[in-house]
Amino acid sequence: MKYVCEVCGWEYDEELGAPDFGIEPGTLFSDLPEDFECPLCGVGKDNFSEE
């Protein structure tokens, strides 16, 4: 599953994770901490939409 930041367009792919930001491949979006912020623009999880 992929999730896209509605503000800047950064994409989080659960299969790939985001190793550059310390998120291991296979990490579900729902398993990211509630205070997770977009690594590019800093908005919260509620500003991401499922792709």
N, C-alpha and C positions, 0 to 999 in steps of 0.2 A: 504494500500500500504506500502511496505517496501523499504528502501533505505540502501545500504551498503557502508561503507567507503572503497574505493579501496586501501587505504594504509594499514589500520590495521584490517579491517573486522568488525568494530563496526557497529551494525545494528540499524537503526531507524525505528520503526514501528509506523505509524501514529495513529493506533488504541490505542496503549499502551502509546504513548508519551515517555517521559523520565523524570519521576517525580524526580529522583535523581539529575537531572540537571536543574530542574525548568521548564520543558516543560510538559504542561498538556496533558492528554490523549485526542485524537481526533484532535490534532494540525497537520494540513497538512504540509508536508515538504516544500511546496511552500510558506507557511505562516511564516516559520522560517525567522528571519532577514537575510538580504544579507550577513552580517558579521558573520553569524553562523559558528562555528568551531567544528570539531569533538571533543567531550569531552575527548577522549583518546589520540589522536595524534596531534590535533590542525590544521588539514588541513581544507580548506574551502568547501562550498557546492558543488563546481564544481568537487570535488574529490569523490562524491557519485554517485552511479549508482542505478537505479531502479531495484528491484529484482522481 
